[in-house]
Each structure stands twice: as structure tokens, then as C-alpha cells.
Amino acid sequence: MYFCMLQLTKCKECCEKALEAKMMPQEIVMECLGIREQRFNIDLVADVTESELEKELDVIVSLQMALHQKVNEAFDQICILRDVQAQLSHDLSDKNEALGIDTECAELCNSSTTITFHSDPTRIKKGIINPDQWEAFSTANTRTAEEEIATSTRLREAINHAIQQTTSILEGQWTATNYSLRKRLHEMEQAQHELEWQKKNTEAEIAETEESISNLRQALADKTPPLMVVNTRLENRIHRPRVELCRDPPMYGMVEEVAEIAGVQHSLSEKLTTALQGLGTLQRTLERIDRDLESKTACVSFDKECIEVQFFVNQMR
């Protein structure tokens, strides 16, 4: 009986250690969930990884409850074994005492110095039982002890199985969570690289558009002196005297030149307006890309941190 209690006590201690070992994974999962709560903008999403982390937390809690129940069962069974052992000890003590009395009686003879007359040796003492009752009591004690030993053996097996099962279940969920984290990290890194490529191209387009705007403004500025020249010529020729004030071919040519320059200026102004609008669109696009890239970069950092702490826990298993 003592050996059985010792085995069950050791098994209970192993279960308590297994229960205690679930505390760190629980803290790490909660830390990972907290880390990922720092995501922002469109990336603050309830994705598969968050679902796996929450599932892992639920698994850990359920496993803790199962192990805690086994610890309580072991404690209760140890108490029962102690009671049974105490009962057996009392019974054995009584039987040893009775055996001593019977042995002493068997050794008595006519020449024994301890023999004497007693007042009423044939009396029926209160509480006396018959042989069948005596045998039934002894058999019941033995049967109870055997049953509790068998129960303890089954409980030890159940505890060992629970420890192995909880370890296996948690390992499987950890693998699923870690896979989800790495997959999500890969997706985020791909999105990050795509945004970096878009940013580079957009910045190149902005630089090209700004150069085009500068050229258009310069082209517009370059048209001003020729227009001033032809305007001056026309104005000066208006002051020709009397019959010399003639709409001659040079005048027609200069009028056409004014119209031509004005047309070019109008075309350049439209192109400049379009280019400025395009520049504004590109700048807004770049701002959006920068915001999205900042969010993706943060997500990559958060998921890497989660993978690192998950790896640390796995090394501690």
C-alpha cells in the first residue's frame, strides 16, 4: 500500500510539473496576441494566424483544466489510500494483538504460574462477533485495499496518458500556429516588396513628371520673347505714315505668327495642367503607398517577433 501511494504521489508530481509547464506557452501566446494588436490601418485584421493563436490559447486552457482535474483526482485517491492503509494498520494491529493473546493461551498449562480463577470468564462481552462476521470484515478490508490499489494503478495510467496526450496536442497546435505565422510573414514580406517596387517606380514617375513640368514651363517662358517681338513689330508698323500704312505680306505673316505662338502657348498650358494633375495623383499615390508600406513593415516586424518568442518556447519544451 505504501509503495502504491509513493508511485501515485510521484505521478501526481509529474502531472503538476506538466501543468506548470503550460504556463509559459500560455503567456507567450497572450504576448503574441498583444504584439499583433499593435497592427494598424488595413492590416489590423482577424486573419488565420490570429485564429490559430486564439485556438492555441483555448487548447492550453482546456489542457490545463484536464491536468488540474487529474491532479485533484490523484490527491483524492492518495487520501483514500491513506485511509485504507490506516484501516489495514488498525486491523493488522488488532490481529497481531489477538494472535499474541491466542499464542499465550495456547501455551498455558496446568503448571503455568499465570493461571487463576476469574469471576465470570464465560460472559458474552458487548461487541463480540461470530467467525463469519470476523472473516467478512477481514475480507472486506483486503478487498477494499485491492480495489483501491487497482484504482490507483488505472489512475496512474490515465495521468501518464493525459500528460503524453496534452503534450502531443499542444505540440500539434504549436506547429499549426507556427506554420500560420510563417505563412503570414511570407505574405507580408511579399506585399512589402511589392510596395517597395511600386514606391520606387512611383518616385521615378514623379521625378520624370516634375522634369516634364519644368520643361513645359521653360517652353512657355521661351515663347514669351518671340511673342513680344512680333507684338512690338506689329505695334510699330501701325504707326507707319499715311499711304505706307498698308496691310502688306509682312503684316499678314506677323499676324499668323501671333496666332501660331498663341496656339503653341495654349497647347503647352494644357499639357502643363495635365502634367500638374498627374503629379498630384502620383504624389497622393506615393502617400498611400508610404502609409501601406509603413503598415506592412510593422506587420513584418510584429510577426517576426512572434516567431522568435514561439521558437524560444519550443526550445524550452
C-alpha positions in Angstrom: 0.0 0.0 0.0 2.8 2.4 0.9 4.6 1.7 -2.5 1.3 2.3 -4.3 0.9 5.7 -2.5 4.5 6.5 -3.3 4.0 5.7 -7.0 0.8 7.8 -7.2 2.4 10.7 -5.4 5.3 10.7 -7.9 2.8 10.5 -10.8 0.8 13.4 -9.2 4.1 15.5 -9.0 4.8 14.8 -12.7 1.2 15.9 -13.6 1.8 19.1 -11.5 5.0 19.8 -13.4 3.2 19.2 -16.7 0.5 21.6 -15.6 3.1 24.2 -14.6 4.9 23.8 -17.9 1.8 25.0 -19.7 2.1 28.4 -18.0 4.9 29.7 -20.2 3.2 28.7 -23.6 0.1 30.4 -22.3 2.0 33.6 -21.5 3.8 33.5 -24.9 0.5 33.1 -26.8 -1.0 36.0 -25.0 2.2 38.0 -25.7 1.9 37.2 -29.4 -1.7 38.3 -29.4 -0.7 41.5 -27.7 2.1 42.1 -30.2 -0.2 41.6 -33.2 -2.8 44.0 -31.6 -0.3 46.8 -32.5 -1.0 46.4 -36.2 -2.8 49.3 -37.7 -4.7 50.6 -40.7 -6.0 47.9 -43.1 -3.6 45.3 -41.6 -5.4 45.2 -38.3 -7.4 42.2 -39.5 -8.6 39.0 -37.8 -6.5 36.7 -40.0 -5.9 32.9 -39.9 -2.8 33.5 -37.7 -4.8 35.3 -35.0 -7.4 32.5 -35.2 -4.6 29.9 -34.7 -3.2 31.8 -31.7 -6.6 32.1 -30.1 -7.2 28.4 -30.8 -3.8 27.6 -29.1 -4.8 29.7 -26.1 -8.1 27.7 -25.9 -6.2 24.4 -26.2 -3.8 25.4 -23.4 -6.6 26.4 -21.1 -8.5 23.1 -21.8 -5.3 21.1 -21.3 -4.7 22.9 -18.0 -8.2 22.1 -16.8 -7.7 18.4 -17.8 -4.4 18.2 -16.0 -5.7 20.1 -13.0 -8.5 17.6 -12.7 -6.1 14.7 -12.8 -4.1 16.3 -10.0 -7.2 16.6 -7.9 -8.2 13.0 -8.6 -4.7 11.9 -7.6 -4.9 13.9 -4.4 -8.3 12.4 -3.6 -7.1 8.9 -4.3 -4.0 9.4 -2.1 -6.3 10.4 0.7 -8.3 7.3 0.2 -5.2 5.1 0.1 -4.1 6.7 3.4 -7.5 5.9 5.0 -7.3 2.3 3.7 -3.8 2.0 4.9 -4.8 3.3 8.3 -7.7 0.8 8.4 -5.4 -2.0 7.4 -2.9 -0.9 10.0 -5.5 -0.9 12.7 -6.8 -4.3 11.6 -3.3 -5.7 11.4 -2.5 -4.3 14.8 -5.7 -5.9 16.3 -4.9 -9.2 14.7 -1.3 -9.1 16.0 -2.7 -8.4 19.4 -5.3 -11.2 19.1 -2.6 -13.5 17.8 -0.4 -12.7 20.9 -3.3 -13.4 23.2 -4.1 -16.7 21.4 -0.5 -17.7 21.4 -0.3 -17.0 25.1 -3.4 -19.0 25.7 -2.1 -21.9 23.7 1.0 -22.0 25.8 -0.9 -22.2 29.1 -0.9 -25.5 31.0 -1.7 -26.8 34.4 1.7 -25.8 35.7 1.6 -22.2 34.4 2.1 -19.6 37.0 -0.4 -17.1 35.4 -3.5 -19.3 35.6 -6.2 -18.4 38.1 -9.9 -18.2 38.7 -11.9 -15.3 37.2 -15.3 -14.0 38.3 -17.2 -14.6 35.0 -15.0 -15.9 32.2 -17.9 -17.3 30.2 -19.7 -14.0 29.9 -20.5 -12.6 26.4 -18.7 -9.3 26.1 -20.5 -6.4 24.3 -19.4 -6.1 20.7 -18.4 -9.7 20.2 -18.9 -11.0 16.7 -19.1 -14.5 15.2 -16.4 -16.1 12.9 -18.4 -15.3 9.7 -18.5 -11.6 10.6 -14.9 -11.7 11.5 -14.0 -13.2 8.2 -16.3 -10.8 6.3 -14.7 -7.8 8.0 -11.1 -9.0 7.2 -12.1 -9.9 3.6 -13.8 -6.5 3.1 -10.6 -4.7 4.2 -8.5 -6.8 1.9 -10.9 -6.4 -1.0 -11.1 -2.6 -0.4 -7.3 -2.4 -0.4 -7.0 -4.4 -3.6 -9.7 -2.3 -5.3 -8.1 1.0 -4.3 -4.7 -0.3 -5.5 -6.3 -1.2 -8.8 -8.0 2.2 -9.0 -4.6 3.9 -8.2 -2.9 1.9 -11.0 -5.6 2.9 -13.5 -5.4 6.5 -12.4 -1.6 6.5 -12.8 -2.0 5.1 -16.3 -4.7 7.8 -17.0 -2.4 10.5 -15.7 0.6 9.4 -17.8 -1.7 9.1 -20.8 -3.1 12.6 -20.1 0.4 14.1 -19.8 1.5 12.5 -23.1 -1.7 13.4 -24.8 -1.6 17.1 -23.7 2.0 17.3 -24.8 1.1 15.9 -28.2 -2.0 18.1 -28.7 -0.1 21.2 -27.7 2.8 20.3 -30.0 0.4 19.8 -32.9 -1.3 23.2 -32.2 2.0 24.9 -31.8 3.1 23.5 -35.2 -0.1 24.8 -36.8 0.3 28.2 -35.2 4.0 28.5 -36.2 3.1 27.4 -39.8 0.4 30.1 -39.9 2.8 32.7 -38.6 5.5 31.9 -41.1 3.0 31.8 -44.0 1.5 35.2 -43.0 5.0 36.6 -42.6 5.8 35.4 -46.1 2.7 37.1 -47.4 3.5 40.3 -45.6 7.1 40.3 -46.9 5.8 39.7 -50.5 3.4 42.6 -50.1 6.2 44.7 -48.6 8.5 44.0 -51.5 5.7 44.8 -54.0 5.0 48.1 -52.3 8.8 48.9 -52.3 8.8 48.2 -56.0 5.7 50.4 -56.5 7.3 53.2 -54.4 10.5 53.1 -56.5 8.5 53.3 -59.8 6.2 56.0 -58.5 9.1 58.1 -57.3 10.7 57.7 -60.7 7.4 58.7 -62.4 7.2 61.7 -60.1 10.8 62.8 -61.0 10.0 62.3 -64.7 6.8 64.3 -64.4 8.5 67.1 -62.4 11.2 67.3 -65.1 8.4 67.4 -67.8 6.7 70.2 -65.9 9.9 72.1 -65.7 10.5 71.7 -69.4 6.9 72.8 -70.2 7.2 75.9 -68.0 10.5 76.7 -69.7 8.9 76.1 -73.1 6.1 78.5 -72.2 8.7 81.0 -71.0 10.6 80.7 -74.2 7.6 81.7 -76.2 7.2 85.0 -74.4 10.1 86.9 -76.1 9.2 85.9 -79.7 5.6 86.9 -78.9 6.8 90.2 -77.5 8.9 90.8 -80.6 6.1 90.2 -83.1 3.7 92.3 -80.9 6.2 95.1 -80.9 6.7 94.9 -84.6 3.0 95.0 -85.3 2.6 97.9 -83.0 5.5 99.8 -84.5 4.2 99.2 -88.1 0.8 100.6 -87.1 2.5 104.0 -86.9 3.6 104.0 -90.5 2.6 107.3 -92.2 -0.3 107.7 -94.5 -0.2 105.5 -97.5 2.6 103.5 -96.0 0.1 102.0 -93.5 -0.5 99.1 -95.7 -1.7 95.5 -94.9 1.2 94.1 -96.7 2.6 90.5 -96.7 4.8 91.1 -93.7 1.8 92.2 -91.7 -0.1 89.1 -92.6 2.9 87.0 -91.7 3.3 88.6 -88.3 -0.5 88.2 -87.6 -0.2 84.5 -88.5 2.9 84.3 -86.2 1.0 85.7 -83.3 -1.8 83.2 -83.8 0.8 80.4 -84.1 2.6 81.3 -80.9 -0.7 81.7 -79.1 -1.7 78.2 -80.3 1.6 76.8 -79.1 1.2 78.5 -75.7 -2.4 77.2 -75.3 -1.2 73.6 -76.1 1.7 73.9 -73.7 -0.6 75.3 -71.0 -3.0 72.3 -71.4 0.0 69.9 -71.2 1.2 71.7 -68.1 -2.2 71.5 -66.5 -2.4 67.8 -67.3 1.1 67.2 -66.0 0.4 69.0 -62.8 -2.8 67.0 -62.3 -0.8 63.8 -63.0 1.8 64.9 -60.5 -0.8 65.4 -57.8 -2.2 62.0 -58.5 1.3 60.4 -58.3 2.0 62.3 -55.1 -1.2 61.0 -53.5 -0.4 57.5 -54.7 3.0 57.8 -53.2 1.5 58.9 -49.9 -0.9 55.9 -49.9 2.0 53.6 -50.8 4.1 55.0 -47.9 1.2 54.5 -45.4 0.6 51.0 -46.6 4.3 50.2 -46.7 4.7 51.5 -43.1 1.9 49.3 -42.0 3.3 46.2 -43.9 6.8 46.8 -42.5 5.3 47.0 -38.9 3.4 43.8 -39.5 6.6 42.0 -40.7 8.3 43.2 -37.6 5.5 42.0 -35.3 5.2 38.6 -36.9 9.0 38.1 -36.8 8.9 38.9 -33.1 6.1 36.4 -32.6 8.0 33.7 -34.4 11.1 34.4 -32.2 9.2 34.0 -29.0 7.4 30.9 -30.3 10.7 29.4 -31.2 12.0 30.2 -27.7 9.1 28.4 -26.1 9.6 25.4 -28.4 13.3 25.2 -27.3 12.1 25.2 -23.7 9.7 22.3 -24.2 
